[in-house]
């Protein structure tokens, strides 16, 4: 049985874009798609059972209709259709009453979920789910976050991993080498050094990391880079901008969640990571630290 890429949607104006990215990844990774729409009721259970049942039925039917419209709106690489892709990718849809976190927990327990995809535009829908970070901490399932305005996906030709030069880097880079190989992509392991006095130390750590990876680096398009900048966010922003100016647009930025409120800062466009994603319009893939 193939793993699923779980797309959690609340039908924002950019949900089609998130699903489009998910389909591109699923096709190359040979995964299936699980498309889920959790929703809440505006009528408390037990207040009027008949009214509750009718409203539940109505909202479920509305959600199912929106699912079909969402599937019809995806944009795939030029000349390819969803009907053709569905010969390789099984798409399962679910419209269910419940909190986002509760529905996702149930799916993670019952299905083999390799990745979760969300669109950053739907920040309020994910608030309760991500602020406590419990699901992410328990499963370690990576989260793909697509900012509003990201380009229509074609392929992932250029992936950048924001390394922290610690003990968690080696295993994650091995996974990213596999990912990059699948897409025939270039992979940069980028470290933002926030203290120029530590450059020698961090260069040594980078060299040690390359040694640990050893034969994994053979026949790969992987580079290791260190940039000096006062803040990680500004370092990443400047790097992404410079690559764009050189006509080397980054297709995916990979980060590790460390701060407890990481997702709150990602989903709020006025805060650090949300602003980075929205301004750069580069999709983010977030792994547990």
JOZILIN-V72403 format. One record per helix or strand of 3 or more residues. SS is the DSSP state (helix for helix, strand for strand). FROM is the first residue (numbers start at 0). LEN is the number of residues. If there is no record, write none. Layout:
BEGIN
((SS FROM LEN) (SS FROM LEN))
END
This chain:
BEGIN
((strand 3 5) (helix 14 15) (strand 31 8) (helix 48 24) (helix 81 4) (strand 90 7) (helix 99 11) (strand 112 7) (helix 119 3) (helix 123 8) (helix 133 6) (strand 141 5) (strand 157 5) (helix 168 15) (strand 185 8) (helix 195 22) (strand 221 7) (helix 231 14) (strand 251 6) (helix 261 6) (helix 271 9) (strand 283 5))
END
